Structure formats: C-alpha cells, structure tokens
Amino acid sequence: MSVPSLARFEEARSRIARHVLATPIVRLRRGRAPAGAGDVARGIGDVPVAEDRLPRDLLLKLESLQVTGSFKARGALSRVLSLSPEALQRGIVTASGGNHGLAVAYAGHVVGAPTTVYLPERTTAEKAARIERWGARVHRAGAVWDDAHAAALEHAARDGLTYVHPFADPDVVAGQGTVALEALEQIPEVDLFIVAIGGGGLAAGVASAVKRKRPEARIIGVEPVGAPTLFESLRAGHVVELPEVRTAAGTLAPRRSDPYVFDILKETLSTIVLVTDDEMRAAARFLLTEVGIGAELSGAAALSAVLSNKADLGGAKHPCVLVCGAGSDALG
C-alpha cells in the first residue's frame, strides 16, 4: 500500500465533503486578551485562559465537534464512499474501540449499506447504543480492540463483506489527513501539530498531508503510558505487539499497529511522547472548564502532552493541538 499523495488527500476531501463538517479552530491566549478578538476573517476566535500550565498561545482544532463526535467520520466515509455498489450491497464490517465503529455506522447509514461493528467488552454501553442508533448491528468480542478485530475479520471473510480497517488503509489515512488540509487553510502558518495516536491512522494522515503542504512543520505524536504501541515499535525499528494495555483511553489502546502506518510515521513524526491517564483527565477537565468542550480521554491526549510539559514546543510560533474526540469518560 502506498503513502497517499497530495492528490489522493484532495480526492478524499472532495468525496466526503457533503457528509462532514469543517471544524473550527480556537486560539487559547494567556492573560487578558479579549474573547473573540482573534482573526475574524478566518473565523479564528480567541479564548483568554488564566492557566499557568499553558506555556504559550495555542491553537485547538476541534474535531470533537465533527459528525459522530470525532475525526473518524472522515476516514470511514473516505473508505466507504470508494466502494462499489456491489460491495455496499453485500455489507461492511469493522472493529472499533468505539469512535471508528460509530463513524462506520454513520457511513453505512449514508450509503444504505448493511453494517456490523465489533466492539471489545470494555466499550461503554452508551457508545454501543449510539452505534446501533445509526442502524448498525453490534457484536462484543474480547477484552481489547485486537480481539474484536480478529472476530470482525473472520466475519468479513466468512460472509464476503468488506472490512473497513480503522487505520491500515490508504483511503482511511487519506480521509484522516483532510483534517490537516483544512487546518492549514484556516491558519497556513501552523508550524507544529500535536496528534494523539491509537492505531496511527490520524497521525499518519496528518503527518503525510502536512509534509506535502508545509514540509518544515513538525508533528508530535502522543500515546498513553499504558499503551505505547508506536513508541515501542519505533524504538524496536519494526511493528511490535504489546503483551497488554493498561489505559482507560480505550480508543488509544491497540496492542499492535500496522506496518503501513508504521512506515509513514517513522519518516514523518518528530517524536512520540507518553502521557498518563491522570494527565489526560486533567486536560479534558481543562477543556470543559476553560473552553466548554467535552472531550474524551483520547480527545484530550494531545493537549495533555502540552499541559504536562512533555511536548517540546521548541521554537514553534503557531502550534496546533488536535482535539480529536468528544465524550465523557474523563469525568467519571
């Protein structure tokens, strides 16, 4: 599988445009900046923050406001809308910690395809119910995403269905990369992106798109301490499988990534930093109290790397944090 070209990112953006939102960017400013006094022409509002942990002004790309509550809608639609009518009629199946399943259920609804989503047992009943409301059939399988993935692959092979992988697919990666295309149109001067990593599809898409549009920009990946899948793979020089995962951020918790996204990220990431569940909870609470955004643990992971001083912003003048998913798991 090839790394998506800039043309492929643009094609994905055109394909999904009618079914996703152009999500806003807000700028957090320390001190006395008046609210809303940002770049009105570009729709960038300022949010004044009295917070010592904020090292400098910071841009937030709010994919938590995306359709279905996360960036995942972009990749799922990019893949599903590229399928033939015959494949759609047979049906689609996927495995997910929650957000990707919700996005595939939405995509299946858009095209009228029978949709089945496999979830690990730990996925919340609330998220499973949301998936079912979009018309998908839900099955539970195993303790973590990898177990659900194996069950979904078996189902797809047995019934001749298309498996929509959450990250190891060029169409999915191209869809996720449209986040970066959009952000760079909103603020072309962004020189650093900070991105959460689960399987790596979002980071691979963002990193690939950014390097084609703004090659001097840096990309920092963020993983949980309890699920350092890409961190350990990059250290080993090849994809490794973790013996276990220990994080409450279920959507950032595969035991194994994939060679496709690994090959992209080893060439495009500046570094990966690891954050604790408590640091993600603190960042999610910060987003709720200071910005009014209800982010789940994974959605707050990138910001937690900044607030905990683990992400080295270096000389970046316009750092952008992707708030990638909505939810309430950080508040329990």
ABEGO torsion letter per residue (X at the ends): XBBBBAAAAAAAAAAAAAABBBBBBBBBBBEABBBGABBAAAGBBBBBBBBAABABBBBBBBAAABBGGBAAAAAAAAAAAABBAAAAAAEBBBBBAGAAAAAAAAAAAAAGBBBBBBBBAABBAAAAAAAAAAGBBBBBBEABAAAAAAAAAAAAAAAGBBBBBAABBAAAAAAAAAAAAAAAAABAABABBBBBBBAGAAAAAAAAAAAAABAABBBBBBBBAABBAAAAAAAAGBBBBBABBBBABAAAABABBBAAAAAAAAAABABBBBBBAAAAAAAAAAAAAAAGBBBBAAAAAAAAAAAAGABBAEABABBBBBBABBEAAAAX
